Amino acid sequence: MVFNWFQKKKKSYPDFWETYLSSFKDHEKQAIPETRFVAFDTETTGFDSKKDRILSIGAVAFKGKSIPVNNTLELYLKQDVFNPKTVEIHEIIKNNKLEKVTELEAIKIFLDYIKDAVLIAHHAKFDQRMMNAMLARHGLGELKNECIDTGTLFNKSKHIIYKENLKDHYSLDDLCTELNVAVTDRHTASGDALITAFVFLKTLARLDKRKHLQWEYLLSR
């Protein structure tokens, strides 16, 4: 047709991205105990989503009140950008014996793992921002999943869980202390993802006890 030259061509996406998007079609919100959650964490070369890169991704999927530790995801990414100062925290070395995947391979594996699950993270905006920057580098859109920040959830729930207000900000270590969660493999993506999952479930248990366990509350800002 004559006007085809002036029509904007629809962008085509790879099959794995279309498959990910299709998981949200006809998506109906289930009861909280029946919902699939995925707690995740990233270890990065720094805090700048434009110039820094993700070194590793850890995730654990769960439903109900138990966490199957055999259903975890742990990815180490090949990288061109490397900040040696961060090795002191996450102990990931550029040229070591860890089996690593490319960014694109990590994206495919991660999206297939999470599907339409509700994501859980501590300081979630940072992890979302790093993940979305990685997706953008490969011409993809942003994550579509709903996401709950354990720090935000606990902070707005403290007046319900406790009789008096405590601090204004809670690190993941703070929450482990407050909720009696064992700290193991701290500052590794997989370890922090598992800790975050336990923190989330313990927060839910306290909210449930006080009749505040509703989606409207969990997803409110």
Secondary structure, DSSP 4 states (H G I P E B T S, - for coil): -GGGGGSPPPPP--HHHHHHHHTTTT--PPPGGG--EEEEEEEES-S-TTT--EEEEEEEEEBTTB--TTSEEEEEB--S---GGGHHHH---TTSS---B-HHHHHHHHHHHHTTPEEEETTHHHHHHHHHHHHHHTT-----S-EEEHHHHHHHHHHHHSSS---S---HHHHHHHHT----STTSHHHHHHHHHHHHHHHHHHHHHTT---HHHHT--
